Amino acid sequence: MLVLHRKIKQEVLIRVPGRDEPIVVAVIDAGQGWVKLGFAAGADVRILRKELDK
């Protein structure tokens, strides 16, 4: 597991072999004990919360 510290409005890129466009994870907001993330990826990429992945 990779653990990073990011500030609000900073992004992390995930490059997947065989894909031209990266998955972008942006820190939108953060507070006491929570963080709001935004994800941008191609239409063919499914992004789900872990509890919904069945």
PyMOL Python script that loads the backbone (N, CA, C, O; Angstrom):
from pymol import cmd

cmd.read_pdbstr("""\
ATOM      1  N   MET A   1       0.845  -1.173   0.000  1.00  0.00           N
ATOM      2  CA  MET A   1       0.000   0.000   0.000  1.00  0.00           C
ATOM      3  C   MET A   1       0.889   1.235   0.000  1.00  0.00           C
ATOM      4  O   MET A   1       1.848   1.327   0.766  1.00  0.00           O
ATOM      5  N   LEU A   2       0.562   2.161  -0.854  1.00  0.00           N
ATOM      6  CA  LEU A   2       1.256   3.445  -0.915  1.00  0.00           C
ATOM      7  C   LEU A   2       0.456   4.458  -0.111  1.00  0.00           C
ATOM      8  O   LEU A   2      -0.743   4.622  -0.340  1.00  0.00           O
ATOM      9  N   VAL A   3       1.101   5.137   0.824  1.00  0.00           N
ATOM     10  CA  VAL A   3       0.442   6.158   1.639  1.00  0.00           C
ATOM     11  C   VAL A   3       1.056   7.504   1.297  1.00  0.00           C
ATOM     12  O   VAL A   3       2.275   7.668   1.359  1.00  0.00           O
ATOM     13  N   LEU A   4       0.210   8.475   0.933  1.00  0.00           N
ATOM     14  CA  LEU A   4       0.677   9.799   0.541  1.00  0.00           C
ATOM     15  C   LEU A   4      -0.006  10.876   1.362  1.00  0.00           C
ATOM     16  O   LEU A   4      -1.133  10.694   1.821  1.00  0.00           O
ATOM     17  N   HIS A   5       0.663  11.976   1.544  1.00  0.00           N
ATOM     18  CA  HIS A   5       0.060  13.174   2.114  1.00  0.00           C
ATOM     19  C   HIS A   5      -0.187  14.129   0.958  1.00  0.00           C
ATOM     20  O   HIS A   5       0.742  14.455   0.219  1.00  0.00           O
ATOM     21  N   ARG A   6      -1.408  14.577   0.792  1.00  0.00           N
ATOM     22  CA  ARG A   6      -1.765  15.528  -0.257  1.00  0.00           C
ATOM     23  C   ARG A   6      -2.560  16.653   0.371  1.00  0.00           C
ATOM     24  O   ARG A   6      -3.274  16.445   1.352  1.00  0.00           O
ATOM     25  N   LYS A   7      -2.438  17.832  -0.187  1.00  0.00           N
ATOM     26  CA  LYS A   7      -3.224  18.972   0.262  1.00  0.00           C
ATOM     27  C   LYS A   7      -4.466  19.084  -0.612  1.00  0.00           C
ATOM     28  O   LYS A   7      -4.547  18.478  -1.681  1.00  0.00           O
ATOM     29  N   ILE A   8      -5.432  19.867  -0.143  1.00  0.00           N
ATOM     30  CA  ILE A   8      -6.647  20.098  -0.919  1.00  0.00           C
ATOM     31  C   ILE A   8      -6.264  20.689  -2.273  1.00  0.00           C
ATOM     32  O   ILE A   8      -5.400  21.560  -2.369  1.00  0.00           O
ATOM     33  N   LYS A   9      -6.927  20.196  -3.311  1.00  0.00           N
ATOM     34  CA  LYS A   9      -6.719  20.549  -4.726  1.00  0.00           C
ATOM     35  C   LYS A   9      -5.510  19.864  -5.360  1.00  0.00           C
ATOM     36  O   LYS A   9      -5.248  20.074  -6.545  1.00  0.00           O
ATOM     37  N   GLN A  10      -4.771  19.056  -4.612  1.00  0.00           N
ATOM     38  CA  GLN A  10      -3.685  18.293  -5.214  1.00  0.00           C
ATOM     39  C   GLN A  10      -4.227  16.969  -5.749  1.00  0.00           C
ATOM     40  O   GLN A  10      -5.255  16.474  -5.287  1.00  0.00           O
ATOM     41  N   GLU A  11      -3.526  16.408  -6.724  1.00  0.00           N
ATOM     42  CA  GLU A  11      -3.990  15.191  -7.397  1.00  0.00           C
ATOM     43  C   GLU A  11      -2.915  14.113  -7.382  1.00  0.00           C
ATOM     44  O   GLU A  11      -1.726  14.383  -7.212  1.00  0.00           O
ATOM     45  N   VAL A  12      -3.377  12.889  -7.567  1.00  0.00           N
ATOM     46  CA  VAL A  12      -2.512  11.724  -7.742  1.00  0.00           C
ATOM     47  C   VAL A  12      -2.925  11.066  -9.053  1.00  0.00           C
ATOM     48  O   VAL A  12      -4.116  10.901  -9.316  1.00  0.00           O
ATOM     49  N   LEU A  13      -1.953  10.692  -9.872  1.00  0.00           N
ATOM     50  CA  LEU A  13      -2.229   9.992 -11.128  1.00  0.00           C
ATOM     51  C   LEU A  13      -1.926   8.513 -10.961  1.00  0.00           C
ATOM     52  O   LEU A  13      -0.919   8.138 -10.360  1.00  0.00           O
ATOM     53  N   ILE A  14      -2.800   7.683 -11.495  1.00  0.00           N
ATOM     54  CA  ILE A  14      -2.572   6.235 -11.528  1.00  0.00           C
ATOM     55  C   ILE A  14      -2.476   5.843 -12.994  1.00  0.00           C
ATOM     56  O   ILE A  14      -3.454   5.924 -13.736  1.00  0.00           O
ATOM     57  N   ARG A  15      -1.304   5.425 -13.396  1.00  0.00           N
ATOM     58  CA  ARG A  15      -1.088   5.015 -14.785  1.00  0.00           C
ATOM     59  C   ARG A  15      -1.198   3.496 -14.859  1.00  0.00           C
ATOM     60  O   ARG A  15      -0.485   2.776 -14.159  1.00  0.00           O
ATOM     61  N   VAL A  16      -2.090   3.022 -15.706  1.00  0.00           N
ATOM     62  CA  VAL A  16      -2.332   1.591 -15.865  1.00  0.00           C
ATOM     63  C   VAL A  16      -1.686   1.155 -17.174  1.00  0.00           C
ATOM     64  O   VAL A  16      -1.953   1.749 -18.218  1.00  0.00           O
ATOM     65  N   PRO A  17      -0.835   0.122 -17.135  1.00  0.00           N
ATOM     66  CA  PRO A  17      -0.208  -0.347 -18.377  1.00  0.00           C
ATOM     67  C   PRO A  17      -1.267  -0.681 -19.436  1.00  0.00           C
ATOM     68  O   PRO A  17      -2.276  -1.319 -19.138  1.00  0.00           O
ATOM     69  N   GLY A  18      -1.025  -0.250 -20.645  1.00  0.00           N
ATOM     70  CA  GLY A  18      -1.945  -0.514 -21.735  1.00  0.00           C
ATOM     71  C   GLY A  18      -3.019   0.551 -21.905  1.00  0.00           C
ATOM     72  O   GLY A  18      -3.783   0.496 -22.869  1.00  0.00           O
ATOM     73  N   ARG A  19      -3.097   1.511 -21.004  1.00  0.00           N
ATOM     74  CA  ARG A  19      -4.078   2.599 -21.089  1.00  0.00           C
ATOM     75  C   ARG A  19      -3.329   3.904 -21.334  1.00  0.00           C
ATOM     76  O   ARG A  19      -2.316   4.174 -20.689  1.00  0.00           O
ATOM     77  N   ASP A  20      -3.820   4.698 -22.251  1.00  0.00           N
ATOM     78  CA  ASP A  20      -3.179   5.979 -22.538  1.00  0.00           C
ATOM     79  C   ASP A  20      -3.501   7.035 -21.494  1.00  0.00           C
ATOM     80  O   ASP A  20      -2.638   7.836 -21.134  1.00  0.00           O
ATOM     81  N   GLU A  21      -4.733   7.042 -21.006  1.00  0.00           N
ATOM     82  CA  GLU A  21      -5.132   8.091 -20.070  1.00  0.00           C
ATOM     83  C   GLU A  21      -5.075   7.576 -18.635  1.00  0.00           C
ATOM     84  O   GLU A  21      -5.545   6.474 -18.353  1.00  0.00           O
ATOM     85  N   PRO A  22      -4.500   8.369 -17.723  1.00  0.00           N
ATOM     86  CA  PRO A  22      -4.393   7.923 -16.330  1.00  0.00           C
ATOM     87  C   PRO A  22      -5.715   8.085 -15.589  1.00  0.00           C
ATOM     88  O   PRO A  22      -6.616   8.786 -16.048  1.00  0.00           O
ATOM     89  N   ILE A  23      -5.815   7.433 -14.451  1.00  0.00           N
ATOM     90  CA  ILE A  23      -6.905   7.669 -13.506  1.00  0.00           C
ATOM     91  C   ILE A  23      -6.411   8.782 -12.583  1.00  0.00           C
ATOM     92  O   ILE A  23      -5.301   8.709 -12.057  1.00  0.00           O
ATOM     93  N   VAL A  24      -7.227   9.797 -12.392  1.00  0.00           N
ATOM     94  CA  VAL A  24      -6.843  10.943 -11.567  1.00  0.00           C
ATOM     95  C   VAL A  24      -7.654  10.912 -10.279  1.00  0.00           C
ATOM     96  O   VAL A  24      -8.881  10.808 -10.309  1.00  0.00           O
ATOM     97  N   VAL A  25      -6.961  11.003  -9.152  1.00  0.00           N
ATOM     98  CA  VAL A  25      -7.607  11.084  -7.846  1.00  0.00           C
ATOM     99  C   VAL A  25      -7.260  12.457  -7.277  1.00  0.00           C
ATOM    100  O   VAL A  25      -6.086  12.780  -7.097  1.00  0.00           O
ATOM    101  N   ALA A  26      -8.288  13.269  -6.993  1.00  0.00           N
ATOM    102  CA  ALA A  26      -8.085  14.620  -6.483  1.00  0.00           C
ATOM    103  C   ALA A  26      -8.634  14.745  -5.073  1.00  0.00           C
ATOM    104  O   ALA A  26      -9.693  14.199  -4.767  1.00  0.00           O
ATOM    105  N   VAL A  27      -7.925  15.455  -4.219  1.00  0.00           N
ATOM    106  CA  VAL A  27      -8.414  15.762  -2.881  1.00  0.00           C
ATOM    107  C   VAL A  27      -9.286  17.014  -3.012  1.00  0.00           C
ATOM    108  O   VAL A  27      -8.783  18.093  -3.326  1.00  0.00           O
ATOM    109  N   ILE A  28     -10.580  16.870  -2.774  1.00  0.00           N
ATOM    110  CA  ILE A  28     -11.534  17.955  -2.933  1.00  0.00           C
ATOM    111  C   ILE A  28     -11.670  18.751  -1.638  1.00  0.00           C
ATOM    112  O   ILE A  28     -11.675  19.982  -1.659  1.00  0.00           O
ATOM    113  N   ASP A  29     -11.780  18.052  -0.520  1.00  0.00           N
ATOM    114  CA  ASP A  29     -11.992  18.703   0.771  1.00  0.00           C
ATOM    115  C   ASP A  29     -11.594  17.728   1.867  1.00  0.00           C
ATOM    116  O   ASP A  29     -11.531  16.521   1.636  1.00  0.00           O
ATOM    117  N   ALA A  30     -11.330  18.241   3.044  1.00  0.00           N
ATOM    118  CA  ALA A  30     -10.987  17.382   4.181  1.00  0.00           C
ATOM    119  C   ALA A  30     -11.410  18.072   5.460  1.00  0.00           C
ATOM    120  O   ALA A  30     -11.453  19.300   5.542  1.00  0.00           O
ATOM    121  N   GLY A  31     -11.722  17.263   6.455  1.00  0.00           N
ATOM    122  CA  GLY A  31     -12.130  17.796   7.747  1.00  0.00           C
ATOM    123  C   GLY A  31     -11.668  16.886   8.858  1.00  0.00           C
ATOM    124  O   GLY A  31     -10.781  16.055   8.665  1.00  0.00           O
ATOM    125  N   GLN A  32     -12.259  17.040  10.003  1.00  0.00           N
ATOM    126  CA  GLN A  32     -11.904  16.250  11.177  1.00  0.00           C
ATOM    127  C   GLN A  32     -12.344  14.795  10.981  1.00  0.00           C
ATOM    128  O   GLN A  32     -13.511  14.469  11.197  1.00  0.00           O
ATOM    129  N   GLY A  33     -11.431  13.931  10.580  1.00  0.00           N
ATOM    130  CA  GLY A  33     -11.739  12.517  10.448  1.00  0.00           C
ATOM    131  C   GLY A  33     -12.355  12.103   9.114  1.00  0.00           C
ATOM    132  O   GLY A  33     -12.806  10.965   8.990  1.00  0.00           O
ATOM    133  N   TRP A  34     -12.394  12.983   8.109  1.00  0.00           N
ATOM    134  CA  TRP A  34     -12.962  12.612   6.813  1.00  0.00           C
ATOM    135  C   TRP A  34     -12.194  13.312   5.692  1.00  0.00           C
ATOM    136  O   TRP A  34     -11.499  14.303   5.912  1.00  0.00           O
ATOM    137  N   VAL A  35     -12.342  12.768   4.489  1.00  0.00           N
ATOM    138  CA  VAL A  35     -11.743  13.376   3.304  1.00  0.00           C
ATOM    139  C   VAL A  35     -12.696  13.156   2.132  1.00  0.00           C
ATOM    140  O   VAL A  35     -13.311  12.096   2.024  1.00  0.00           O
ATOM    141  N   LYS A  36     -12.820  14.144   1.262  1.00  0.00           N
ATOM    142  CA  LYS A  36     -13.649  14.024   0.062  1.00  0.00           C
ATOM    143  C   LYS A  36     -12.708  13.932  -1.138  1.00  0.00           C
ATOM    144  O   LYS A  36     -11.885  14.818  -1.371  1.00  0.00           O
ATOM    145  N   LEU A  37     -12.847  12.831  -1.902  1.00  0.00           N
ATOM    146  CA  LEU A  37     -12.005  12.581  -3.061  1.00  0.00           C
ATOM    147  C   LEU A  37     -12.826  12.654  -4.337  1.00  0.00           C
ATOM    148  O   LEU A  37     -14.014  12.333  -4.341  1.00  0.00           O
ATOM    149  N   GLY A  38     -12.192  13.075  -5.407  1.00  0.00           N
ATOM    150  CA  GLY A  38     -12.806  13.043  -6.732  1.00  0.00           C
ATOM    151  C   GLY A  38     -11.985  12.126  -7.627  1.00  0.00           C
ATOM    152  O   GLY A  38     -10.756  12.127  -7.562  1.00  0.00           O
ATOM    153  N   PHE A  39     -12.662  11.342  -8.463  1.00  0.00           N
ATOM    154  CA  PHE A  39     -11.990  10.394  -9.353  1.00  0.00           C
ATOM    155  C   PHE A  39     -12.361  10.709 -10.785  1.00  0.00           C
ATOM    156  O   PHE A  39     -13.534  10.932 -11.084  1.00  0.00           O
ATOM    157  N   ALA A  40     -11.387  10.730 -11.674  1.00  0.00           N
ATOM    158  CA  ALA A  40     -11.636  10.928 -13.096  1.00  0.00           C
ATOM    159  C   ALA A  40     -10.951   9.793 -13.853  1.00  0.00           C
ATOM    160  O   ALA A  40      -9.756   9.545 -13.692  1.00  0.00           O
ATOM    161  N   ALA A  41     -11.734   9.116 -14.678  1.00  0.00           N
ATOM    162  CA  ALA A  41     -11.205   7.991 -15.456  1.00  0.00           C
ATOM    163  C   ALA A  41     -12.045   7.847 -16.709  1.00  0.00           C
ATOM    164  O   ALA A  41     -13.102   8.466 -16.832  1.00  0.00           O
ATOM    165  N   GLY A  42     -11.583   7.039 -17.627  1.00  0.00           N
ATOM    166  CA  GLY A  42     -12.335   6.785 -18.849  1.00  0.00           C
ATOM    167  C   GLY A  42     -13.681   6.142 -18.550  1.00  0.00           C
ATOM    168  O   GLY A  42     -13.877   5.553 -17.487  1.00  0.00           O
ATOM    169  N   ALA A  43     -14.606   6.261 -19.495  1.00  0.00           N
ATOM    170  CA  ALA A  43     -15.960   5.737 -19.312  1.00  0.00           C
ATOM    171  C   ALA A  43     -15.974   4.211 -19.116  1.00  0.00           C
ATOM    172  O   ALA A  43     -16.931   3.666 -18.567  1.00  0.00           O
ATOM    173  N   ASP A  44     -14.929   3.535 -19.559  1.00  0.00           N
ATOM    174  CA  ASP A  44     -14.880   2.077 -19.432  1.00  0.00           C
ATOM    175  C   ASP A  44     -14.332   1.615 -18.075  1.00  0.00           C
ATOM    176  O   ASP A  44     -14.247   0.412 -17.825  1.00  0.00           O
ATOM    177  N   VAL A  45     -13.965   2.544 -17.208  1.00  0.00           N
ATOM    178  CA  VAL A  45     -13.419   2.201 -15.894  1.00  0.00           C
ATOM    179  C   VAL A  45     -14.518   2.322 -14.847  1.00  0.00           C
ATOM    180  O   VAL A  45     -15.139   3.376 -14.710  1.00  0.00           O
ATOM    181  N   ARG A  46     -14.758   1.238 -14.106  1.00  0.00           N
ATOM    182  CA  ARG A  46     -15.743   1.259 -13.019  1.00  0.00           C
ATOM    183  C   ARG A  46     -15.047   1.694 -11.743  1.00  0.00           C
ATOM    184  O   ARG A  46     -14.009   1.145 -11.374  1.00  0.00           O
ATOM    185  N   ILE A  47     -15.617   2.676 -11.073  1.00  0.00           N
ATOM    186  CA  ILE A  47     -15.103   3.139  -9.788  1.00  0.00           C
ATOM    187  C   ILE A  47     -16.218   2.957  -8.778  1.00  0.00           C
ATOM    188  O   ILE A  47     -17.260   3.606  -8.872  1.00  0.00           O
ATOM    189  N   LEU A  48     -16.003   2.073  -7.805  1.00  0.00           N
ATOM    190  CA  LEU A  48     -17.021   1.734  -6.818  1.00  0.00           C
ATOM    191  C   LEU A  48     -16.454   1.833  -5.416  1.00  0.00           C
ATOM    192  O   LEU A  48     -15.250   1.674  -5.218  1.00  0.00           O
ATOM    193  N   ARG A  49     -17.306   2.093  -4.451  1.00  0.00           N
ATOM    194  CA  ARG A  49     -16.932   1.924  -3.052  1.00  0.00           C
ATOM    195  C   ARG A  49     -16.749   0.434  -2.816  1.00  0.00           C
ATOM    196  O   ARG A  49     -17.456  -0.378  -3.413  1.00  0.00           O
ATOM    197  N   LYS A  50     -15.818   0.067  -1.961  1.00  0.00           N
ATOM    198  CA  LYS A  50     -15.504  -1.346  -1.740  1.00  0.00           C
ATOM    199  C   LYS A  50     -16.729  -2.140  -1.324  1.00  0.00           C
ATOM    200  O   LYS A  50     -16.901  -3.273  -1.774  1.00  0.00           O
ATOM    201  N   GLU A  51     -17.589  -1.577  -0.473  1.00  0.00           N
ATOM    202  CA  GLU A  51     -18.753  -2.323   0.010  1.00  0.00           C
ATOM    203  C   GLU A  51     -19.779  -2.591  -1.091  1.00  0.00           C
ATOM    204  O   GLU A  51     -20.662  -3.429  -0.906  1.00  0.00           O
ATOM    205  N   LEU A  52     -19.688  -1.902  -2.232  1.00  0.00           N
ATOM    206  CA  LEU A  52     -20.612  -2.131  -3.332  1.00  0.00           C
ATOM    207  C   LEU A  52     -20.055  -3.049  -4.418  1.00  0.00           C
ATOM    208  O   LEU A  52     -20.772  -3.405  -5.353  1.00  0.00           O
ATOM    209  N   ASP A  53     -18.791  -3.432  -4.303  1.00  0.00           N
ATOM    210  CA  ASP A  53     -18.129  -4.266  -5.327  1.00  0.00           C
ATOM    211  C   ASP A  53     -18.454  -5.727  -5.078  1.00  0.00           C
ATOM    212  O   ASP A  53     -17.830  -6.375  -4.238  1.00  0.00           O
ATOM    213  N   LYS A  54     -19.439  -6.248  -5.814  1.00  0.00           N
ATOM    214  CA  LYS A  54     -19.817  -7.647  -5.663  1.00  0.00           C
ATOM    215  C   LYS A  54     -19.842  -8.335  -6.991  1.00  0.00           C
ATOM    216  O   LYS A  54     -20.141  -9.527  -7.063  1.00  0.00           O
TER     217      LYS A  54
END
""", "prot")
cmd.dss("prot")
cmd.show_as("cartoon", "prot")
cmd.util.cbc("prot")
cmd.orient("prot")
